[in-house]
Amino acid sequence: MEELIEVEGTIVKVLPKTLFRVRLDNQQELLAHISGKLRKNFIKIGIGDRVLMEMSPYDLTKARICYRLRTTLANSNPPKRSFGPKHHSSSTPMHHNNPHSGDASRAG
């Protein structure tokens, strides 16, 4: 069984088909895809996130993202969820101003 290399990096670019360009601490960039558990549990990864990856010793240009590391509250930029109920940020309810909506006296 081959021995995997675990490394940490920072997401610098989000690519199509759940691929990411990741910069390691030694400034080397590589291509990474997310593991099945991250995909199954809808873990969202964005630019600037720290991730833990597994690399094969045979190809050091590709990796698999296994874990999104937690960041401090000062640096946190949590990605927005793309599903679920939509919440409006305004505190006042949204009303439509239709002058003819409840006025039955004008119907004649």
N, C-alpha and C positions, 0 to 999 in steps of 0.2 A: 504494500500500500504506500502511495506517495505521501510525502510530508508536505503539508500546506504551510505557507508563510503568511502570518497575520501582520497587517500593516494598518496604520491610520492615515487618513487624508481628509482633504477639504474639497467639497464639490465646487467646481469652477464653471461648469457649463452643463445644462440639461439638453440631451439630444433625443431624437425620436426613438420609439420602440424601447422605452425604459432603459436607455443607455445614458451614461454620465461620464463627463471628463473630470477626473479627480487629480488634484495636485498633492503629492506626498510632502512630508516635512523637508525632504532634501531637494525640493523644487522640481522633481521629475513628475511628468504628467502621464496618466495612463487611462485606458478605456475600461469602464466597469459597468456591469449589469446588476440588477437587484436579485436577491435570492427568492426562492419560492415562498418562504415564510413572510418576508416583507410584503410581497405581492398579495398573499392570501389575507393578511391582516390590515391591508390598506394603509401601510405606513408610507406617508408622503415624504419625499426628500426634495429639498430645494437648494438653490445656490447658497453657499456659505455654511452648509451643515457639515459637521464632522462625522465621519463614518469609519467603521471598522471593516476591513476587507480581508478576503483570503485570496492568495495568489499561488499559482502553480510554479514550482521551481523551473519548469521547462519553458514557460512563456511569461516574461516579466513585464509585458506591455498590456496585459489584460488581468482583470480581477473580478471577484464576485463580492458585492456589498452584502454583509451579513447583519450589520447592526448600525442604527443611527445613534450616535452618542448624544447624551444630554448636554445642553449648553447652559451657561449661567443665565439668570434672568436679564442681565444687562445686555447680553449678546443674543438673546433668543429672538428668532424670527420664525415663529411657527407657520408652516404652510397652511393655507386655507383649505378646508375640506371641500371637495367638489360635489358632495352629495348631502342629503339631509334637508331639513327645513331651512328656508331662507329667512333671516331676521333683518328687519330694517333698523338702521342705526338711529333714526330720529325718535324722539320721545313722544311727539304728538302723533295721533293716529292720522292716517291718510284718508281724506274725504274727497270725493269728487264733487266739484261745484257745478251741478247741473241745475239751471234755474227752472226747468220744466219737470223735475223729478217728482215732486209731491204736490203740485199745484193743479187740482182738479177743476178749479173755477175757470181756467183759461181754455178748457177743452171744448168750449161751445162754439 
